[in-house]
């Protein structure tokens, strides 16, 4: 193909993409895949997600949580929470501090309980009749829990955390959303690969992203009309050039990416971080 023909093809594709965006905005396109990026353990996440789901009205919701993760938390969550708080209370008394000031402790409490993403989506689906799917890998989840939770809840780790400067959980979450916004907006391509290389070289992570993408594509194909919403960590929504993220594997479906923080959206058709800011609606 000549350079002129290639340029013409790109212009036609760009016009088609613009048309697809306009159709989505006008409601004329019958289906849409919406990727909702969260910062896990956001203390205000439930209220934010409840509002966003009520606005977007998806007919189906998929959550980044595995069946094993739900089973494990339901079976062991209360026991682990009691163990955690017993240890934290004793350590805090010895150190003469108030553990409530430590966002690090609140984050651990949130991690061993049912995620706000699941609780909120479950409530929405019960109220509206929308379908709910928990699509993360149980194999990945079991490996993560087995490898990390024992240390996370250990007396040694908790003692180290309480000896550190207390972190404000909301401020940490805000920093996470600011990082996500920067990377999704960035026109400087090296920024995204530099962050993505942390996980993109992990074969288990690659398999997880692939499994998530395949399951979402199957769910999307099953939706005859309406919006399929996926709720998961914002890292899965980076792209392009982010090492094979979930978003990159689903680009052919032209998904719309939305950060839970302020409902800021990036159309799937926009390339190289060309962000289109929207509030309170599509």
Buried (B, 14 or more C-beta within 10 A) or exposed (E): EEEEEEEEEEEEEEEEBEEBBEEBBEEEBEBBBBBBBBBBBBBEBBEBBBBBBEEBEBBBBBBBBBEBBBEBBEEBBEEBBEEBBEBBEEBBEEEEBEBEBBBBBBBBBBBBBBBBBBBBBBBBBEEBEBBBBBBBBBBBBBBBBEEEBEEBBEEEBBBEBBEEEBBEBEEBBBEBBEBBBBBBBBEEEEBBBEBBEEBBEEEEBBEBBBBBBEBBBEBBEEBEEBBBBBBBBBBBBBBBBBBBBBBBBBBEBBBBBBBBBBBBBBBBBBEEBEBEEBEEEB
